[in-house]
Amino acid sequence: MKIYVDTSVLFSLYAPDSNSPKADAWRQANPLPIDFTTFHRIELRNALSLAVFQQRLTSSESLAAWQEVQQDLVTGLLVRAPDLWGKLLREAESLAEHHTPTIGSRSLDVLHVATALVLGATEFCTFDTRQAKLARLAGLHVQP
């Protein structure tokens, strides 16, 4: 079993929000290293910055969260995944073609599900309900 963790869960693990208790409980039950892609890096960095803009985090809190991400990459709690952009974009295009007309998937949702498939995940961890629906249609088991 391989689990893909989307950015909504990563954000809740590293920055306090309403889903943090659920994310922390999930992490306690799933202590294996998490694949961390360049896509995660971009989206998590932007999510932390957006939280500062929206005044949900201070600049110091955002920086501390990012430093914790960096530390977890050093210790192996997060594992850098190989660059998969070409394969990922082909998979995303196929998912969009087959599922967006019926369920209205957003591009980032399609990219996360495609990333999980390209990485060989069988499990998909998200707090995003639309993304979860696409992941199920793509054959992934959704957590939490």
Secondary structure, 3 states (H helix, E strand, C coil): CCEEECHHHHHHHHCCCCCHHHHHHHHHHCCCCEEECHHHHHHHHHHHHHHHHCCCCCHHHHHHHHHHHHHHHHHCCEEECCCCHHHHHHHHHHHHHHHHHHHCCCHHHHHHHHHHHHCCCCEEECCCHHHHHHHHHCCCEEEC
